[in-house]
Amino acid sequence: MKGHLKKVRPTTKPNEYVWRIVLSLGKGPNGRWRQRWHTFKGTKREAESKRTALIAELESGDSIEPSKVTVSAYLDDWMAKAIKPSRTVYTYVSYRSTIEKHIKPHLGHIALQRLTPLDVQRYYQERKVHLSEGSVVIHKAILTSALNTAVESGLLKQNPASRVAKAMKPKVHVKDTDLLDNVWTAEEAGQFLDHLTGASTQWSAIFNLLLEAGLRKGELLGLMWKDLEGSTLRVDRQLLGVKQGALVTAVPKGKRSRVLDLSQGLVELLMRHKREQAELKMANRLHYSDLGLMFAQDYEHGAKHLGHPLHRSLIGTQLDRLVRDAKVKRITVHGLRHTSATLLLKAGVQPHVVQKRLGHAKVEMTLNVYSHVLPSMQSEAAERLAKLLHG
């Protein structure tokens, strides 16, 4: 293995130059001589040391073939070859959204092999200004996974994301204090529901259902009328979006469907909403896109999109407005799910029943997430046992 130096130009520092290190790789399959060029800045002695190190890497097989592929192009290839074939549709769409909206605009133009830990660290810091800590953790997971694959495939020698100082670690469990801030008491939930009498039938049905059934937002948006039979509701899909007029769905998180029993009052509310929706369809037969959805856009959202799915952000916006009017603590849409689970556990419902209603894979997950409820449950259990033993 041979290599030689070529002085390109001096720099502003004494005895320092820009060097071109040319390595001879021998003849290729076509019989032509191959070369690899590297640019280096330093003194002649430093350039010679760099040449020696590059030759040693080539001879040991640790050398990385130079590539001009950008982070953007690499992520497209990684998504197509590594994520789409092996992950759920929901994961693929979620990753794609994060990459297109955030990672590409900030890092996509950088050549993959020139991406540094400082670039990654700066990106995380910028995102922390605009996004929650949990969202930034997701970005870190995507970048780390993608760049690990680049290392495994020989495009990178080291993963710059894993070398970021004090790398953020994902939250394994929800902190009790965070969850408690996002949960209503029974009194607050009741006050909110009482205020819903002034809302439209659809919005009243949505928030009653979220509180009673503990649905995730995507599950709610993917519900169809065929999923409701009597007082039982089957949850076997989540909505990802609409493509060319057709719904794009995936199995619920946890990859399992579930059947929920609903209260008679909620069923009656849903039936009233169904009748009103049917009247809207009849009055707009030429404009209504009937996709079979339980909850869909109506005149409140513009006649142009009648029957289309509700926008995910719209539910949160509507919840905020109703919360202000009802004068209760502000929580998120997902906080309605936490409230449902917390109130069920406090009411003495067995954890495995709550687990099945929420769609958790294991009861241990339910107990861990809602561990803040357990102390009061144990106290109540002790008092009940004392009454049985001592009267």
C-alpha positions, 0 to 999 in steps of 0.5 A, a space after each residue: 500500500 502506497 501513498 504520497 503527499 501533494 502540497 495544495 496551498 499555505 494556510 494563515 498559520 506558520 508552516 501549515 499547509 493544506 495537503 492532498 493525501 493520495 493513496 494507491 489502492 491497486 488495480 480494480 476489477 476493470 484493470 484500472 489503477 484506483 486512488 483515494 484522495 484525502 484533504 488534510 490541514 497541518 504541518 508536513 510532519 502531521 500530514 505524513 503521520 496522517 498518511 501513515 494512519 490512513 494506510 494502516 486503516 486500509 491494510 487492516 480493513 478498518 478504512 471507510 470508503 469516502 462518500 458524498 451522500 448527505 444525511 437527507 439522502 441517507 435517511 431516505 434510504 434507511 427509511 425505505 430499507 430498514 424501517 418500512 419493511 420491519 416496523 408498523 405503518 404507524 411507526 413508519 409514518 411517525 418517523 417520516 414526519 419527524 425526519 421531514 419536518 425537523 431533522 432534514 431542514 436542520 441536518 439534511 444538507 450535511 454530508 453524512 461522513 462530515 456530520 459531527 457530534 457538535 452538529 447533533 448536539 446543536 440540533 438537540 438544543 435548538 429542538 428543545 426550545 420548540 419541542 417537549 423533552 419527550 419529543 426531543 428524546 424521540 428525535 434522538 432515538 431516530 437519529 441514533 438508530 439511523 446512524 448506528 445502521 450507517 456504522 454497521 453498513 460501513 458508511 461511518 466509523 463512529 456514530 456522532 449521535 452516540 458521542 454527544 456529551 451527556 446524551 439524553 436518556 429516554 424516560 422509561 416511566 412516566 413521573 408521578 408528578 407529571 402524570 398528576 398534573 395531567 389528570 382530573 379528579 372525579 369532581 373536575 371530570 364531572 364539572 367538565 362533563 356538565 359543561 358539555 351540555 352547551 357543546 355540539 352533540 359530536 363534541 359531547 360524544 367525543 369527550 364523553 367517550 374519551 373519558 369513559 373508554 380511555 381511548 388514544 387519539 388515533 383510536 378515536 379518530 379511526 372509529 367507525 359506526 360498524 365498530 359499535 354493536 349495542 353497548 360494546 365498542 370494538 377498537 381495532 384500528 388507529 387512523 394515520 391519515 387519508 390518501 387519495 380519498 381512502 383512510 390509512 389505518 394501522 392496528 392500535 398501539 400494542 398490536 392488539 384490538 379490544 372490546 369495551 363495554 359502554 354505559 347506556 347513557 354514552 350509547 344514547 349520546 352516540 345514537 343521537 350523534 349518529 342521527 344528526 350525522 345521517 341528517 347532515 349526509 342526506 342534506 349534502 349528498 353530493 358533497 359528503 365523503 362518507 368514509 364510515 367514520 363515527 366522528 367526521 368533519 361537519 359544517 363547523 370545519 367547512 363544507 368542502 371537507 364534509 365527512 373527512 376525518 377530524 384533524 388531530 390538533 382540532 381535538 386539543 384546541 376544542 378541549 382547551 376551549 371547553 376547559 376554559 369555559 368549564 373553569 377546570 384545570 387544563 389537561 391534554 387530550 391524552 390526560 383524559 385517558 389518564 383520568 379514565 384509568 386513575 378514576 377506575 383504579 380509585 373506584 376499586 376496579 381490578 388493575 387487569 380490567 383497567 389494563 384491558 380497557 386501555 389496551 396495555 400489553 401487560 398489567 405490569 405496565 398499567 400498575 407502573 404508569 398509575 403507581 400513584 394510585 396504589 398507596 390509596 388503594 392499599 389504605 382502603 384495602 386495609 380498612 376494608 379488611 379490618 372491618 371484616 376481621 373486627 366488625 
